[in-house]
Amino acid sequence: MNDPGNPCCILGQTFVGHYTIPLLSDNQLDRIYMDYNATTPQEPEVIQAITDALQDAWGNPSCRYAAGLKAKEIINQSRESVAKMVGGRAEDIIFTSGGTEANNLVFHTAVEHFRKSSRAPERSEGSARHHNGDGPSAAEGRPHIILSNVEHDSIKLTAEHLLREGKADVTFVPVSKVTARVEVEDVMAAVRPNTCLVSIMLANNETGVIMPIREICQKVKALNKQRRPRILLHTDAAQAIGKVHVDVRNLEVDYLTIVGHKFYAPRIGALYANGPGTTTPVYAMLFGGGQERNFRPGTENTPMIAGLGKAAELVNSNLSEYISHMDSTRLYLEQRLKAVFGEEKICFNSHFPGSKALPNTCNVSILGPRLQGHKVLSNCTRLLASIGAACHSNRGDRPSHILLSCGVPYEVASNAMRLSLGRGTSRSDVDLVVEDLRDTVQLLEETD
């Protein structure tokens, strides 16, 4: 891992860690990026892997000449690396354009599987329809999907679309206003005879809170022993990968979404499916040349897959170091905020009793009537951060519905800023950011 105290230069500006990112700004002060939950720059090794693939593996991976065979080799190696990163097998990995496509593929599959299972012959003696009390019969009617109420839009809006179109019923289980987690008992209470999918994110992108996925999956799997078709289990691990250990065997999920640009890879993704097409159903949304075993046809994007594979290799080799560094730097950030502003003026919206959170995420409000998060950030001269999820950046002055759902008071949520740290964020970066926030708060409080 590169020395986090060794910054690089951007347009005459020092930048956190070891990445060069062009910023369209006349301001020549040092800019410090703390929005790694929104996206990450690509590691130098990742950029090199992409460049090498562009130069040497430009052939169609389905062709038998050298450039095509090289492309196929890179894709196979990347599949192995991505699978290792999440504790799966190479055959369980389906490359996609990104997390949104992977999530949509899961929802499409769940609805289609329910439809096909419900139409399957069940009228023979001893079938589920005539089980004589041995367990619930095969569900009839529309499929039912269970989510939390703090999911990413690629989950939430997909479910709402299915609901609007009359293709599925949806239950949004509220997270606890104490722990900010979706509680296992609440998920199980929402299960119906026609439930076909439970999809809960592994870690929240704004609070960093880690959800009890393993416990949910264990409860649902116990229930599945008594019912057909089974309830499928999915987690969107976009925010967790590269920040905490992720193992599909431990989580016991059927599906897990992988998003490259959240762990220093390019904007490409993958879906883990436990034995796709055999143990776990996958129904393609697209039709074409048969790539990705027909689950996701289309000529493979070899350079981006190469970059994803290299980023996965780095996680496989360095995750413990990444976690330790991000955790200690975040703790230092929180200590400095309390020291400079006083504990009575600081509220951490990423601290909830009984819940674990990502090591890099500090969601904080500086309390005061003029200190709304968007105002503070727009007046900072060094800090680059967000008030919440990038996909909600058009919400204007409204506080995050995620924080409100977690029980954060309206006036506190209005002042929230999500400071998410990276592998290269240093303590000196933290000192500069806290100084920037102190000066900005002083300016806003003095303004009539």
NORTADA-V649533 format. One record per residue. N is the residue number from 1. OMEGA is omega in whole degrees, 0 to 359 (* if undefined). D_CENTER is the distance of its C-alpha to the mean C-alpha in whole Angstrom. Layout:
N OMEGA D_CENTER
N OMEGA D_CENTER
This chain:
1 182 23
2 180 25
3 183 26
4 179 24
5 183 28
6 185 28
7 176 27
8 186 28
9 178 29
10 181 28
11 183 31
12 182 33
13 174 30
14 181 28
15 179 25
16 169 22
17 193 22
18 184 23
19 177 22
20 181 24
21 179 23
22 178 25
23 180 25
24 184 28
25 174 30
26 182 33
27 184 32
28 175 33
29 177 32
30 177 29
31 184 26
32 184 23
33 175 19
34 179 17
35 185 14
36 173 12
37 176 9
38 176 10
39 178 11
40 171 13
41 179 16
42 176 17
43 178 19
44 179 22
45 179 22
46 178 20
47 180 22
48 179 25
49 178 23
50 181 23
51 180 26
52 180 28
53 177 27
54 183 28
55 192 31
56 186 32
57 184 30
58 184 30
59 175 32
60 184 31
61 179 29
62 183 31
63 189 34
64 178 37
65 194 38
66 183 36
67 177 34
68 178 32
69 177 33
70 178 31
71 180 28
72 179 28
73 180 28
74 180 25
75 180 23
76 179 24
77 179 23
78 179 20
79 177 19
80 183 21
81 179 19
82 178 15
83 179 17
84 182 18
85 183 15
86 176 13
87 181 17
88 177 18
89 182 21
90 182 21
91 179 22
92 186 19
93 176 17
94 180 17
95 180 16
96 178 15
97 181 15
98 182 11
99 181 8
100 178 10
101 180 13
102 179 11
103 178 11
104 179 14
105 178 16
106 182 15
107 176 16
108 180 19
109 183 20
110 181 20
111 181 22
112 179 24
113 177 25
114 182 26
115 182 28
116 180 30
117 181 30
118 179 32
119 184 34
120 180 35
121 182 38
122 187 39
123 179 42
124 182 44
125 180 45
126 180 43
127 182 40
128 182 37
129 181 39
130 188 42
131 177 41
132 173 43
133 181 41
134 179 39
135 182 36
136 178 34
137 176 35
138 186 33
139 176 31
140 179 33
141 183 32
142 175 28
143 182 25
144 184 23
145 178 19
146 176 18
147 165 15
148 180 14
149 178 15
150 182 12
151 173 10
152 183 8
153 180 11
154 172 10
155 185 11
156 185 13
157 175 15
158 179 16
159 180 17
160 176 19
161 178 21
162 179 22
163 180 23
164 182 25
165 181 26
166 182 28
167 180 26
168 167 24
169 185 24
170 172 21
171 174 21
172 182 18
173 181 19
174 174 19
175 177 17
176 177 20
177 175 21
178 185 22
179 184 19
180 176 17
181 166 15
182 186 16
183 184 19
184 183 20
185 180 23
186 177 22
187 183 20
188 179 23
189 182 25
190 184 24
191 177 24
192 175 27
193 182 29
194 176 27
195 181 24
196 185 22
197 166 18
198 181 16
199 180 12
200 179 11
201 179 7
202 178 7
203 182 7
204 185 7
205 181 7
206 181 11
207 185 12
208 184 10
209 181 12
210 185 11
211 183 12
212 186 15
213 181 14
214 183 17
215 177 19
216 182 18
217 180 18
218 179 22
219 182 23
220 180 22
221 175 23
222 178 27
223 181 27
224 179 26
225 184 30
226 186 32
227 174 30
228 351 30
229 183 28
230 173 25
231 179 22
232 188 19
233 184 16
234 170 12
235 173 9
236 185 5
237 185 4
238 186 2
239 187 3
240 186 6
241 182 8
242 180 10
243 175 11
244 177 12
245 180 13
246 181 12
247 184 15
248 179 15
249 177 18
250 181 18
251 180 15
252 178 18
253 170 15
254 183 16
255 175 13
256 181 10
257 182 8
258 184 7
259 188 7
260 190 10
261 174 10
262 178 7
263 169 10
264 174 13
265 177 13
266 183 15
267 177 13
268 182 13
269 178 11
270 173 12
271 167 12
272 172 14
273 185 16
274 182 19
275 185 22
276 178 21
277 178 24
278 178 26
279 185 24
280 181 22
281 168 22
282 179 21
283 185 22
284 171 22
285 184 22
286 180 23
287 183 27
288 192 28
289 174 29
290 179 28
291 183 25
292 177 23
293 179 25
294 178 25
295 180 22
296 183 21
297 183 24
298 181 24
299 188 26
300 178 23
301 190 22
302 182 23
303 181 22
304 176 19
305 177 18
306 179 20
307 178 18
308 179 15
309 179 18
310 178 19
311 177 16
312 177 15
313 180 19
314 176 18
315 180 15
316 185 18
317 194 21
318 190 19
319 182 17
320 178 19
321 178 20
322 183 17
323 182 16
324 181 20
325 182 20
326 181 17
327 181 18
328 179 22
329 177 21
330 178 19
331 178 22
332 177 25
333 181 23
334 177 23
335 181 27
336 178 28
337 179 27
338 181 29
339 184 32
340 185 32
341 184 31
342 185 33
343 181 31
344 182 32
345 184 30
346 174 27
347 180 24
348 181 21
349 176 19
350 177 16
351 178 19
352 184 20
353 177 22
354 182 21
355 171 18
356 182 16
357 178 13
358 183 11
359 187 14
360 193 14
361 176 13
362 175 16
363 191 16
364 172 20
365 170 23
366 191 26
367 180 29
368 187 31
369 181 32
370 191 32
371 175 29
372 186 26
373 182 23
374 178 23
375 181 27
376 184 26
377 181 24
378 179 26
379 178 29
380 181 27
381 180 29
382 189 27
383 172 23
384 182 20
385 183 18
386 175 16
387 179 17
388 183 14
389 180 11
390 182 12
391 177 12
392 186 15
393 181 17
394 184 20
395 176 20
396 185 23
397 184 24
398 178 23
399 182 21
400 176 17
401 177 18
402 180 15
403 178 17
404 179 20
405 180 19
406 177 18
407 177 22
408 180 22
409 186 25
410 184 25
411 176 27
412 179 25
413 179 22
414 183 24
415 188 24
416 172 20
417 176 19
418 176 15
419 182 16
420 189 13
421 181 15
422 181 15
423 184 17
424 180 20
425 185 20
426 177 24
427 176 26
428 174 28
429 179 25
430 180 25
431 180 28
432 180 28
433 180 26
434 176 27
435 178 30
436 179 29
437 179 28
438 181 31
439 181 33
440 179 31
441 179 31
442 179 35
443 183 35
444 182 34
445 179 36
446 182 39
447 180 39
448 * 40
